């Protein structure tokens, strides 16, 4: 979380601009996306003995969790997919608000349209 997908553990700020205009700061909270509490990050992948971070295990776990979320599994990964998609839909002006954009992202997850993009 963070970076492209904003953290929702606390209020956040994004900068929106359109048509080459000035950046406009937009403050948001988890509730703006329809979540009643902050989004938690996916669990960190560790080595077999649990002592160190394993990047290969992290990659495998991220892919597995992402595909499961696309196919309807609830949890932190699905929440992050919703927030990321909603932020993009709203920023591009395809939805009028973060909440409407989150609702559109949820609909695409629930009816299978999101997963269909990866089923080739």
C-alpha positions as CSV (number, residue, x, y, z in Angstrom):
1,X,0.0,0.0,0.0
2,X,1.1,3.5,-0.5
3,X,2.8,4.7,-3.7
4,X,0.2,4.2,-6.4
5,X,-2.5,2.9,-4.0
6,X,-3.0,5.4,-1.1
7,X,-2.8,4.2,2.4
8,X,-6.2,4.3,4.2
9,X,-5.0,3.7,7.7
10,X,-5.3,7.4,8.2
11,X,-6.6,10.3,6.2
12,X,-4.7,10.9,3.0
13,X,-4.1,13.4,0.3
14,X,-4.0,13.1,-3.4
15,X,-3.3,15.7,-6.0
16,X,-5.6,15.9,-9.0
17,X,-5.2,17.9,-12.1
18,X,-7.1,18.1,-15.4
19,X,-6.3,19.5,-18.8
20,X,-2.8,20.6,-17.8
21,X,-4.3,22.8,-15.0
22,X,-2.9,23.3,-11.6
23,X,-2.7,20.4,-9.1
24,X,-5.6,20.5,-6.7
25,X,-5.1,18.7,-3.3
26,X,-7.9,16.4,-2.4
27,X,-8.1,15.0,1.1
28,X,-9.8,11.6,1.6
29,X,-10.6,8.9,4.2
30,X,-11.4,5.2,4.0
31,X,-15.1,6.1,4.3
32,X,-14.8,8.1,1.0
33,X,-14.3,4.7,-0.7
34,X,-17.1,3.0,1.3
35,X,-14.9,1.3,3.9
36,X,-15.9,1.6,7.5
37,X,-12.3,1.4,8.7
38,X,-8.8,1.6,7.2
39,X,-7.5,-0.9,4.7
40,X,-4.9,-3.3,6.1
41,X,-2.0,-4.4,4.0
42,X,-1.6,-8.0,2.8
43,X,0.5,-10.2,5.1
44,X,4.2,-10.1,4.5
45,X,5.8,-13.2,3.0
46,X,8.7,-14.7,4.9
47,X,11.2,-17.4,4.3
48,X,10.4,-21.0,5.2
49,X,11.8,-20.5,8.7
50,X,9.9,-17.2,9.1
51,X,13.1,-15.2,9.9
52,X,13.7,-13.1,6.8
53,X,11.8,-11.5,4.0
54,X,11.7,-13.6,0.9
55,X,11.1,-11.6,-2.3
56,X,10.2,-14.8,-4.3
57,X,7.7,-15.8,-1.7
58,X,6.3,-12.2,-1.7
59,X,5.9,-12.2,-5.5
60,X,4.1,-15.6,-5.4
61,X,1.9,-14.5,-2.5
62,X,1.0,-11.2,-4.2
63,X,0.1,-12.9,-7.4
64,X,-2.0,-15.6,-5.6
65,X,-3.8,-13.0,-3.5
66,X,-4.4,-10.7,-6.4
67,X,-5.9,-13.4,-8.6
68,X,-8.0,-14.6,-5.7
69,X,-9.2,-11.1,-5.1
70,X,-10.1,-10.7,-8.7
71,X,-12.2,-13.8,-8.4
72,X,-14.1,-12.6,-5.4
73,X,-12.1,-13.3,-2.3
74,X,-12.6,-10.6,0.3
75,X,-9.7,-9.2,2.2
76,X,-6.9,-6.6,2.1
77,X,-5.9,-7.4,-1.5
78,X,-9.5,-6.8,-2.8
79,X,-9.7,-3.6,-0.8
80,X,-6.5,-2.4,-2.4
81,X,-7.8,-3.3,-5.9
82,X,-10.9,-1.3,-5.2
83,X,-9.0,1.7,-3.9
84,X,-6.6,1.7,-6.8
85,X,-9.3,1.3,-9.5
86,X,-11.5,3.9,-7.8
87,X,-8.7,6.4,-7.6
88,X,-7.9,6.0,-11.3
89,X,-11.6,6.1,-12.4
90,X,-12.2,9.2,-10.4
91,X,-9.0,11.0,-11.4
92,X,-9.8,10.4,-15.1
93,X,-13.2,11.8,-14.6
94,X,-15.0,8.5,-15.4
95,X,-16.8,8.6,-12.1
96,X,-18.0,11.8,-10.2
97,X,-16.7,10.8,-6.8
98,X,-14.4,8.4,-5.0
99,X,-17.5,6.5,-3.6
100,X,-19.1,6.1,-7.1
101,X,-15.8,5.0,-8.5
102,X,-15.4,2.4,-5.7
103,X,-18.9,1.2,-6.3
104,X,-18.0,0.7,-10.0
105,X,-14.9,-1.2,-9.1
106,X,-16.8,-3.4,-6.7
107,X,-19.4,-4.1,-9.5
108,X,-16.6,-5.1,-11.9
109,X,-15.1,-7.5,-9.3
110,X,-18.4,-9.0,-8.4
111,X,-19.7,-9.6,-11.9
112,X,-16.4,-11.1,-13.1
113,X,-15.5,-8.3,-15.6
114,X,-12.2,-7.6,-13.7
115,X,-11.1,-11.2,-13.6
116,X,-12.1,-11.7,-17.3
117,X,-9.2,-9.5,-18.3
118,X,-6.8,-12.1,-16.9
119,X,-8.5,-15.2,-18.1
120,X,-6.8,-15.5,-21.5
